[in-house]
Amino acid sequence: MTSTPELTTRDVLQQVDRRLSLIEEDLRALDAKLDTRIETLDAKLDTKIGALDAKLDTKFHLVVGLILASWFSMMGAFLLK
C-alpha cells in the first residue's frame, strides 16, 4: 500500500499564493494590453474628430457665404429697383 503525503496548511497556502500570483500577472498583462488598445483607439478617434471638425468648418463657411450672398443680392435688388 502506498502512502500519499498529506498536505499541510502551509502547502495549501503556498499553492493558493502561487495561483493568486499567476492571476495577478495575467491581470497586469491584460491591463497593459488594454491600455495600449485604448490609447490606439483614442488616437484614431482624435484623428477622425479632427477630420470631421475640419469638414464641418468648411461647410459652415460655405453656408455662411451662401446666406450672405443671397442677402446681398436681395438687398441689391430692393435698393436698385
Backbone as a chain_set.jsonl record, in Angstrom:
{"seq": "MTSTPELTTRDVLQQVDRRLSLIEEDLRALDAKLDTRIETLDAKLDTKIGALDAKLDTKFHLVVGLILASWFSMMGAFLLK", "coords": {"N": [[0.832, -1.161, 0.0], [0.598, 2.179, -0.913], [1.607, 5.213, 0.479], [0.1, 8.364, 0.648], [1.351, 11.604, 0.557], [0.495, 13.854, 3.072], [-1.1, 16.94, 2.8], [-0.107, 19.927, 4.206], [-1.3, 22.788, 5.991], [0.343, 24.875, 5.346], [1.387, 24.035, 2.852], [-0.924, 24.098, 1.288], [-1.557, 26.836, 1.432], [0.688, 27.889, 0.141], [0.261, 26.928, -2.444], [-2.113, 28.282, -3.045], [-1.152, 30.888, -2.887], [0.683, 30.889, -5.02], [-1.047, 30.45, -7.183], [-2.646, 32.744, -7.026], [-0.688, 34.64, -7.521], [-0.086, 34.072, -10.184], [-2.533, 34.732, -11.358], [-2.6, 37.473, -10.797], [-0.41, 38.343, -12.34], [-1.363, 37.718, -14.901], [-3.537, 39.483, -14.991], [-2.216, 41.927, -14.871], [-0.832, 41.863, -17.296], [-2.995, 41.802, -19.048], [-4.153, 44.265, -18.43], [-2.142, 46.013, -19.318], [-2.214, 45.425, -22.037], [-4.818, 46.235, -22.662], [-4.628, 48.956, -22.047], [-2.846, 49.824, -24.028], [-4.377, 49.27, -26.287], [-6.576, 50.957, -25.851], [-5.311, 53.456, -25.95], [-4.529, 53.459, -28.641], [-7.038, 53.385, -29.945], [-8.047, 55.784, -28.977], [-6.334, 57.632, -30.165], [-6.984, 57.198, -32.858], [-9.651, 57.997, -32.796], [-9.384, 60.705, -32.094], [-8.137, 61.619, -34.43], [-10.157, 61.157, -36.345], [-12.174, 62.829, -35.326], [-10.937, 65.293, -35.589], [-10.769, 65.438, -38.4], [-13.499, 65.467, -39.066], [-14.24, 67.821, -37.791], [-12.811, 69.723, -39.266], [-14.074, 69.366, -41.727], [-16.674, 70.147, -41.056], [-16.214, 72.835, -40.413], [-15.538, 73.817, -42.959], [-17.956, 73.406, -44.358], [-19.621, 75.04, -42.825], [-18.57, 77.591, -43.33], [-19.124, 77.728, -46.043], [-21.953, 77.714, -46.035], [-22.503, 80.065, -44.586], [-21.361, 81.899, -46.357], [-23.058, 81.527, -48.576], [-25.513, 82.402, -47.502], [-24.923, 85.09, -46.926], [-24.35, 85.99, -49.526], [-26.847, 85.626, -50.774], [-28.362, 87.37, -49.231], [-27.108, 89.829, -49.786], [-27.662, 89.983, -52.526], [-30.454, 90.147, -52.488], [-30.834, 92.534, -51.043], [-29.576, 94.234, -52.813], [-31.295, 94.02, -55.0], [-33.618, 95.168, -53.932], [-32.748, 97.801, -53.352], [-31.875, 98.773, -55.824], [-34.088, 98.816, -57.347]], "CA": [[0.0, 0.0, 0.0], [1.41, 3.384, -0.987], [1.081, 6.293, 1.314], [0.069, 9.67, -0.009], [1.786, 12.628, 1.508], [-0.586, 14.734, 3.481], [-0.828, 18.357, 2.593], [-0.256, 20.739, 5.399], [-1.901, 24.102, 5.741], [1.384, 25.67, 4.685], [1.432, 23.621, 1.445], [-2.135, 24.61, 0.632], [-1.415, 28.286, 1.309], [1.689, 28.149, -0.892], [-0.409, 26.708, -3.733], [-3.038, 29.399, -3.243], [-0.329, 32.064, -3.16], [1.222, 30.759, -6.381], [-2.138, 30.658, -8.14], [-3.005, 34.163, -6.996], [0.39, 35.365, -8.203], [-0.28, 33.883, -11.626], [-3.708, 35.523, -11.748], [-2.187, 38.876, -10.774], [0.438, 38.576, -13.515], [-2.241, 37.729, -16.065], [-4.314, 40.714, -14.972], [-1.322, 43.033, -15.241], [-0.593, 41.774, -18.739], [-4.241, 42.197, -19.707], [-4.286, 45.705, -18.237], [-1.198, 46.678, -20.229], [-2.728, 45.241, -23.401], [-5.992, 47.09, -22.81], [-4.171, 50.343, -22.077], [-2.308, 50.06, -25.365], [-5.507, 49.263, -27.224], [-7.359, 52.174, -25.612], [-4.539, 54.581, -26.478], [-4.611, 53.396, -30.097], [-8.386, 53.793, -30.33], [-8.179, 57.2, -28.649], [-5.624, 58.372, -31.211], [-7.799, 57.121, -34.076], [-10.84, 58.813, -32.576], [-8.963, 62.103, -32.197], [-7.897, 61.895, -35.841], [-11.46, 61.23, -37.025], [-12.869, 64.028, -34.862], [-10.264, 66.42, -36.237], [-11.183, 65.483, -39.806], [-14.899, 65.894, -39.101], [-14.268, 69.229, -37.4], [-12.363, 70.495, -40.432], [-15.133, 69.28, -42.738], [-17.775, 70.972, -40.569], [-15.814, 74.232, -40.583], [-15.637, 74.132, -44.376], [-19.374, 73.5, -44.71], [-20.165, 76.21, -42.148], [-18.135, 78.764, -44.086], [-19.871, 77.71, -47.297], [-23.336, 78.114, -45.754], [-22.492, 81.489, -44.24], [-21.115, 82.614, -47.61], [-24.279, 81.496, -49.395], [-26.521, 83.262, -46.87], [-24.529, 86.479, -47.165], [-24.51, 86.302, -50.948], [-28.273, 85.775, -51.08], [-28.832, 88.587, -48.578], [-26.618, 90.966, -50.574], [-28.388, 90.067, -53.802], [-31.811, 90.606, -52.203], [-30.742, 93.963, -50.726], [-29.239, 94.942, -54.062], [-32.498, 94.077, -55.832], [-34.532, 96.158, -53.348], [-32.205, 99.145, -53.432], [-31.714, 99.205, -57.221], [-35.373, 98.741, -58.052]], "C": [[0.897, 1.251, 0.0], [0.773, 4.47, -0.142], [1.126, 7.595, 0.52], [0.504, 10.719, 1.0], [0.617, 13.554, 1.835], [-0.162, 16.185, 3.29], [-1.05, 19.102, 3.899], [-0.917, 22.066, 5.008], [-0.92, 24.994, 5.001], [1.459, 25.324, 3.195], [0.234, 24.183, 0.674], [-2.018, 26.117, 0.427], [-0.371, 28.67, 0.273], [1.086, 27.957, -2.283], [-1.361, 27.863, -4.055], [-2.26, 30.663, -3.593], [0.219, 32.024, -4.583], [0.14, 31.011, -7.418], [-2.575, 32.115, -8.178], [-1.939, 35.011, -7.686], [0.245, 35.255, -9.711], [-1.46, 34.698, -12.13], [-3.354, 37.005, -11.788], [-1.322, 39.217, -11.984], [-0.401, 38.631, -14.783], [-3.057, 39.019, -16.142], [-3.454, 41.919, -15.331], [-1.049, 43.044, -16.739], [-1.826, 42.216, -19.512], [-4.459, 43.698, -19.591], [-3.366, 46.471, -19.179], [-1.698, 46.588, -21.671], [-3.931, 46.145, -23.649], [-5.605, 48.562, -22.859], [-3.629, 50.701, -23.455], [-3.434, 50.162, -26.39], [-6.344, 50.531, -27.085], [-6.624, 53.393, -26.157], [-4.594, 54.623, -27.998], [-5.976, 53.87, -30.577], [-8.612, 55.275, -30.059], [-7.497, 58.06, -29.713], [-6.425, 58.361, -32.511], [-9.032, 58.009, -33.961], [-10.512, 60.298, -32.676], [-8.736, 62.504, -33.649], [-9.213, 62.064, -36.591], [-12.223, 62.487, -36.613], [-12.251, 65.266, -35.49], [-10.674, 66.569, -37.69], [-12.629, 65.959, -39.932], [-15.04, 67.366, -38.735], [-13.853, 70.119, -38.568], [-13.439, 70.507, -41.519], [-16.32, 70.168, -42.339], [-17.454, 72.452, -40.713], [-15.951, 74.665, -42.03], [-17.092, 74.314, -44.787], [-20.008, 74.735, -44.074], [-19.808, 77.482, -42.908], [-18.888, 78.848, -45.414], [-21.306, 78.196, -47.079], [-23.406, 79.597, -45.408], [-22.259, 82.325, -45.493], [-22.353, 82.649, -48.495], [-25.37, 82.39, -48.811], [-26.191, 84.733, -47.101], [-24.711, 86.873, -48.621], [-25.98, 86.479, -51.298], [-28.827, 87.046, -50.432], [-28.386, 89.833, -49.363], [-27.379, 91.095, -51.892], [-29.813, 90.549, -53.583], [-31.795, 92.093, -51.87], [-30.42, 94.788, -51.969], [-30.465, 95.066, -54.955], [-33.482, 95.109, -55.274], [-34.033, 97.584, -53.53], [-32.099, 99.658, -54.871], [-33.033, 99.196, -57.997], [-36.05, 100.054, -58.161]], "O": [[1.824, 1.366, 0.801], [-0.448, 4.604, -0.076], [2.093, 7.871, -0.19], [0.07, 10.712, 2.152], [-0.138, 13.969, 0.955], [0.967, 16.58, 3.58], [-2.054, 18.917, 4.587], [-1.058, 22.389, 3.828], [-1.309, 25.776, 4.134], [1.581, 26.222, 2.362], [0.373, 24.676, -0.446], [-2.349, 26.62, -0.646], [-0.53, 29.683, -0.41], [1.367, 28.734, -3.195], [-1.407, 28.353, -5.183], [-2.654, 31.417, -4.483], [0.211, 33.043, -5.274], [0.371, 31.699, -8.412], [-2.844, 32.657, -9.25], [-2.261, 35.991, -8.358], [0.432, 36.235, -10.432], [-1.396, 35.289, -13.208], [-3.759, 37.717, -12.707], [-1.493, 40.277, -12.585], [-0.182, 39.485, -15.642], [-3.245, 39.579, -17.222], [-3.915, 42.83, -16.019], [-1.036, 44.1, -17.371], [-1.717, 42.922, -20.514], [-4.902, 44.337, -20.545], [-3.773, 47.47, -19.771], [-1.614, 47.555, -22.429], [-4.051, 46.749, -24.715], [-6.185, 49.333, -23.624], [-3.928, 51.772, -23.984], [-3.428, 51.041, -27.252], [-6.771, 51.111, -28.083], [-7.242, 54.27, -26.761], [-4.696, 55.7, -28.585], [-6.065, 54.668, -31.51], [-9.295, 55.949, -30.83], [-8.028, 59.097, -30.113], [-6.537, 59.384, -33.186], [-9.409, 58.69, -34.915], [-11.268, 61.065, -33.272], [-9.102, 63.608, -34.054], [-9.371, 62.997, -37.378], [-12.848, 63.137, -37.451], [-12.966, 66.188, -35.881], [-10.902, 67.681, -38.167], [-12.945, 66.764, -40.808], [-15.868, 68.076, -39.306], [-14.477, 71.149, -38.824], [-13.682, 71.534, -42.152], [-16.898, 70.855, -43.181], [-18.319, 73.241, -41.092], [-16.432, 75.765, -42.304], [-17.425, 75.27, -45.488], [-20.833, 75.402, -44.697], [-20.658, 78.35, -43.104], [-19.247, 79.941, -45.851], [-21.812, 79.003, -47.858], [-24.288, 80.305, -45.895], [-22.903, 83.36, -45.669], [-22.663, 83.678, -49.096], [-26.078, 83.066, -49.558], [-27.07, 85.527, -47.433], [-25.176, 87.974, -48.915], [-26.327, 87.393, -52.046], [-29.67, 87.723, -51.02], [-29.166, 90.761, -49.578], [-27.699, 92.204, -52.319], [-30.338, 91.291, -54.413], [-32.643, 92.842, -52.355], [-30.927, 95.895, -52.146], [-30.661, 96.098, -55.598], [-34.111, 95.843, -56.037], [-34.82, 98.481, -53.832], [-32.222, 100.861, -55.104], [-33.064, 99.536, -59.179], [-37.138, 100.142, -58.729]]}, "num_chains": 1, "name": "protein.A"}
